């Protein structure tokens, strides 16, 4: 008899833990989602249709997965675009054309009826030319050009005057660009991602301090900032602290005592060999799959500290000379590099960023924020280079 009692208590506790874990999982309706591992992580104000409830997203921020598991957004007056990246703290989103011809989409880009705006824009003039562009070293827009003509786009007044005298003018377009500081570009194929921002809902401050925005409940229209570490929703500020304590004690404690009593009663009525099967069957019924949960968590995790530290560091000198001269601004914080600052570069693609910016990014995302490549760790370089 004593052996039977000693075996029943551990099994009852296991049953209770699995049941409480299942309840916690069921309440986590608005967890992060993604179309595939290499795609951006989606959370409020965005939501993935058919994967997250409508209460998990803000109006106008619906996304969906394409035929090749690309993350897509549909702009009412401009069609579908691929979502390349999302910066929730800065409230920015990077888009491109799923068909591979972004310049064609830019000619008719219309953001009216959407919550998005052009964070930065640069005016480009489009020209249809028939001369040999290679003679002048121009960069054509291949997807708009034909066998007997070439389409060029320029933001340089000098180049525009030259092209206007030799080509047919097509249009002038305010192109959403990724930088707030830019120089006139002689010609460009305009294939880089476009950067858009949003002003509402205002969740940037919450995200920047590690919180997560969301509705207070499924039927609420009030947006609140959740503690990312504890996954708790703050109660409305009009409730005094004493009232919140009363709610927790009055509802939570009796419910927990009833649950413990119910589990103990059920366990005491079952033979030992049946308790094991009950625990396993209940775990499957509530969808508690440790292997799947672990795999999902690993899928959205970033790089470990040793891998990040293996990426090369560079201390900028007065010349601010980098492997790619056009990389003079950190694409994460959008600040121009200054002498004496420490930069870290990604192997293979050699994109550079402020060390503190890219380190934080790589802890959450295993790929380069510019080209989305996931390079292998390089050999450790403990001594930063000086440029």
C-alpha positions in Angstrom: 0.0 0.0 0.0 2.8 2.5 0.9 4.5 1.8 -2.5 1.2 2.5 -4.3 0.8 5.9 -2.6 4.4 6.9 -3.2 4.0 6.2 -7.0 0.7 8.0 -7.3 2.0 11.4 -6.1 4.6 11.9 -8.8 2.2 10.9 -11.5 -0.4 13.3 -10.2 2.1 16.2 -10.2 3.1 15.3 -13.8 -0.5 15.3 -14.8 -1.0 18.7 -13.2 2.1 20.2 -14.8 1.0 19.0 -18.3 -2.5 20.4 -17.7 -1.3 23.8 -16.6 1.1 23.9 -19.5 -1.7 23.1 -21.9 -3.8 26.0 -20.5 -0.8 28.4 -20.9 -0.3 27.3 -24.5 -4.0 27.7 -25.3 -4.0 31.3 -23.9 -1.0 32.2 -26.1 -3.2 32.7 -29.2 -1.1 35.5 -30.6 2.4 33.9 -30.6 4.9 34.7 -33.3 4.4 33.1 -36.7 6.3 32.9 -40.0 5.8 31.4 -43.5 9.1 29.5 -43.3 12.3 29.7 -41.3 14.1 32.2 -43.5 11.1 34.5 -43.7 10.5 37.5 -41.3 8.9 36.8 -37.9 5.3 38.1 -37.8 3.6 39.6 -34.8 1.3 42.5 -33.9 0.4 44.8 -35.6 0.8 42.3 -38.5 -0.8 38.9 -38.6 -0.6 36.0 -41.0 -4.0 35.0 -42.3 -5.1 31.4 -41.7 -2.3 31.1 -39.1 -3.2 33.8 -36.5 -6.7 35.0 -35.3 -7.9 38.4 -36.6 -7.5 39.7 -33.0 -3.8 39.3 -33.4 -3.4 42.0 -36.0 -4.3 45.7 -36.6 -6.6 46.8 -39.5 -4.7 47.0 -42.8 -1.7 44.9 -41.6 -2.8 41.5 -42.9 -0.1 39.3 -44.5 -0.3 35.9 -46.1 2.0 33.1 -47.3 2.5 32.7 -51.1 2.8 29.6 -53.2 6.5 29.3 -52.4 6.0 30.2 -48.7 7.0 33.8 -49.3 5.6 36.4 -46.9 3.3 38.6 -49.0 1.3 41.8 -48.4 -1.5 43.1 -50.6 -1.7 46.9 -51.1 -5.2 47.8 -52.3 -4.1 50.0 -55.2 -0.8 48.4 -56.1 -1.1 44.6 -55.8 1.0 42.1 -53.9 4.6 42.6 -52.6 7.0 40.3 -50.8 7.9 41.3 -47.3 11.7 41.2 -47.0 12.0 42.4 -43.4 10.2 44.2 -40.6 11.6 46.5 -37.9 9.0 46.6 -35.2 10.9 49.1 -33.0 11.4 51.6 -35.9 8.0 50.8 -37.4 9.5 50.1 -40.9 8.9 47.4 -43.5 11.0 46.4 -46.5 9.1 45.3 -49.7 10.0 44.0 -53.1 8.3 42.6 -56.2 7.6 38.8 -56.2 7.8 39.0 -60.0 11.4 40.3 -60.0 10.7 43.7 -61.6 10.4 46.2 -58.9 10.9 49.3 -61.2 7.7 48.4 -63.1 5.8 48.3 -59.8 7.3 51.7 -58.8 5.8 53.4 -61.8 2.3 52.7 -60.4 2.9 52.6 -56.7 0.0 54.0 -54.8 -0.1 54.0 -51.0 -3.5 55.5 -50.6 -5.9 53.3 -48.6 -3.0 51.7 -46.7 -1.5 52.5 -43.3 2.0 52.9 -44.8 4.0 55.9 -45.9 7.4 56.5 -47.6 9.9 56.8 -44.8 12.4 58.3 -47.3 12.0 59.1 -51.0 14.2 60.2 -53.9 12.9 61.5 -57.2 14.0 59.4 -60.3 13.3 60.3 -63.9 12.7 57.4 -66.3 13.8 57.6 -69.9 13.4 55.3 -73.0 16.6 55.4 -75.0 17.9 53.8 -78.2 21.6 54.6 -78.1 24.3 52.3 -76.8 24.2 52.9 -73.0 27.4 50.9 -72.5 29.4 53.7 -74.1 28.6 55.9 -71.1 28.7 53.2 -68.4 25.0 53.6 -67.6 23.2 51.0 -65.5 20.0 50.0 -67.3 16.7 48.6 -66.0 16.9 45.2 -67.6 13.3 44.0 -66.9 11.9 47.2 -68.6 14.3 47.2 -71.5 13.8 45.5 -74.9 15.9 44.3 -77.8 16.0 47.8 -79.5 15.6 50.1 -76.6 16.9 50.6 -73.0 15.1 52.1 -70.0 17.2 54.2 -67.7 16.4 55.9 -64.4 18.4 58.8 -62.9 18.2 61.1 -59.9 21.2 63.3 -61.0 20.3 66.6 -62.6 23.4 66.4 -64.9 22.4 62.9 -66.1 18.8 63.9 -66.5 19.8 66.8 -68.8 21.9 64.5 -70.9 19.2 61.8 -71.2 16.5 64.3 -71.9 18.3 65.5 -75.0 18.7 62.0 -76.4 15.9 59.9 -75.1 12.1 59.9 -74.6 11.0 60.9 -71.1 8.7 58.4 -69.5 7.8 59.5 -65.9 9.2 61.1 -62.7 8.7 58.9 -59.7 9.3 59.5 -56.0 11.0 56.2 -55.1 10.9 54.9 -51.5 14.5 54.5 -50.6 16.2 53.0 -47.5 18.3 56.0 -46.4 17.5 59.5 -45.2 20.8 60.8 -46.6 21.6 60.2 -50.2 23.6 61.5 -53.1 22.3 61.9 -56.7 22.5 58.7 -58.6 23.6 58.8 -62.3 21.6 55.7 -63.2 20.1 52.8 -61.2 18.3 49.6 -61.9 16.1 50.3 -58.8 16.1 46.7 -57.8 16.8 47.3 -54.0 14.0 46.8 -51.5 11.8 49.8 -50.9 11.3 51.0 -47.3 7.9 52.0 -46.0 6.9 53.1 -42.5 3.7 53.3 -40.5 2.6 55.8 -37.8 -0.3 53.9 -36.2 -0.5 51.9 -34.1 2.3 53.4 -32.1 4.2 50.4 -30.8 7.8 51.5 -31.4 8.5 52.6 -27.9 7.1 49.4 -26.4 9.1 47.3 -28.8 12.3 49.2 -28.3 12.3 48.5 -24.6 11.6 44.7 -25.1 7.8 44.7 -24.9 5.2 43.4 -27.2 2.1 45.3 -28.4 -1.3 43.7 -28.6 -5.0 44.0 -27.8 -5.9 43.5 -24.1 -8.2 40.7 -25.1 -9.8 39.1 -28.2 -12.8 41.5 -28.0 -10.9 44.6 -26.9 -10.0 47.6 -29.0 -7.4 48.9 -26.5 -3.8 48.3 -27.4 -1.5 47.5 -24.5 2.2 46.9 -24.1 3.0 43.4 -22.8 6.1 42.3 -20.9 8.0 40.2 -23.4 9.8 38.1 -20.7 6.7 37.4 -18.6 4.0 37.5 -21.3 1.7 39.5 -19.0 -0.9 42.1 -20.0 -1.1 45.1 -17.9 -4.5 45.8 -16.5 -6.2 49.0 -17.4 -4.7 52.0 -15.5 -8.0 53.0 -14.0 -8.0 49.9 -11.8 -6.2 50.5 -8.5 -3.6 48.1 -7.4 -5.8 46.8 -4.5 -8.5 45.9 -7.0 -6.1 43.9 -9.2 -4.8 42.0 -6.2 -8.4 41.2 -5.2 -9.2 39.9 -8.7 -6.1 37.6 -8.7 -6.8 36.3 -5.2 -10.5 36.0 -5.6 -10.5 34.1 -8.9 -7.0 32.5 -9.3 -6.5 30.9 -5.9 -10.0 29.1 -5.7 -9.6 27.9 -9.3 -6.1 26.5 -8.6 -7.3 24.7 -5.4 -10.3 23.2 -7.3 -7.9 22.0 -10.0 -5.5 20.4 -7.6 -8.3 18.7 -5.8 -9.8 17.3 -9.0 -6.4 16.0 -10.2 -5.7 14.3 -6.9 -9.1 12.7 -6.8 -8.7 11.3 -10.4 -5.2 10.0 -9.7 -6.3 8.3 -6.5 -9.0 6.4 -8.4 -6.7 5.0 -11.1 -4.3 2.0 -10.9 -0.7 2.9 -11.4 -0.4 1.4 -15.0 -3.5 3.4 -16.1 -2.1 6.8 -14.9 0.9 6.6 -17.3 -1.4 6.1 -20.2 -3.8 8.8 -19.1 -1.0 11.3 -18.8 0.3 10.4 -22.3 -3.2 10.5 -23.9 -4.0 13.8 -22.3 -0.7 15.3 -23.5 -1.5 14.4 -27.1 -5.2 15.5 -26.8 -4.2 19.1 -25.7 -1.5 19.4 -28.4 1.4 19.4 -26.0 4.3 18.2 -28.2 7.7 19.0 -26.5 9.6 18.1 -29.7 7.5 20.4 -31.9 7.6 23.2 -29.4 11.4 22.9 -29.1 11.8 22.9 -32.9 9.6 26.0 -33.3 11.6 27.9 -30.6 14.8 26.9 -32.3 13.4 28.0 -35.7 13.0 31.6 -34.6 16.1 31.8 -32.5 19.2 33.7 -33.6 22.9 33.0 -33.3 24.9 32.1 -30.2 27.5 34.5 -28.8 30.5 32.5 -30.0 29.3 32.6 -33.6 28.6 36.3 -33.5 32.0 37.0 -32.0 33.6 35.0 -34.8 32.4 37.6 -37.3 35.2 40.2 -38.1 35.4 43.6 -36.3 36.8 46.8 -37.7 37.6 50.1 -35.9 37.0 53.0 -38.3 39.9 55.4 -38.8 39.6 59.0 -39.9 39.3 58.0 -43.5 36.2 55.7 -42.7 37.4 53.3 -45.4 35.3 50.2 -45.8 35.3 47.2 -48.2 32.1 48.6 -49.8 32.5 52.4 -50.2 28.7 52.7 -50.5 28.2 51.2 -47.1 28.6 54.4 -45.1 25.4 54.1 -43.0 24.4 51.4 -40.6 21.2 49.9 -42.1 19.9 48.9 -38.6 20.0 52.3 -36.7 20.2 54.4 -39.9 23.1 56.4 -38.5 26.2 57.4 -40.5 29.4 55.8 -39.4 31.9 58.0 -37.5 35.6 57.6 -36.8 36.6 55.4 -33.9 33.4 53.4 -34.0 33.6 49.6 -34.0 31.9 47.9 -36.9 31.2 44.2 -37.5 30.9 42.6 -41.0 29.0 39.6 -42.1 31.1 36.8 -43.8 30.4 36.0 -47.4 28.3 39.2 -48.2 30.7 41.6 -46.3 27.8 43.9 -45.3 28.9 46.2 -42.3 27.0 47.5 -39.3 27.7 49.0 -35.9 28.9 46.1 -33.8 26.3 46.7 -31.1 23.5 46.9 -33.7 24.3 43.7 -35.6 25.1 41.8 -32.4 21.6 42.5 -31.1 20.1 41.7 -34.5 22.0 38.3 -34.8 20.8 37.2 -31.3 17.3 37.2 -32.7 17.8 36.6 -36.4 20.4 34.2 -38.0 20.8 36.1 -41.3 22.1 39.4 -42.6 19.5 42.2 -42.4 20.3 43.5 -45.8 20.6 40.4 -48.1 19.0 37.8 -45.7 21.9 35.4 -46.3 22.9 33.0 -43.4 26.7 32.7 -43.6 28.8 30.1 -41.8 30.8 31.3 -38.8 34.2 32.6 -39.7 37.4 31.9 -37.8 37.7 33.9 -34.5 39.3 37.3 -34.9 39.9 38.7 -31.4 41.8 41.7 -32.6 39.6 44.3 -34.4 41.1 45.7 -37.6 41.5 49.4 -38.1 40.5 51.1 -41.3 
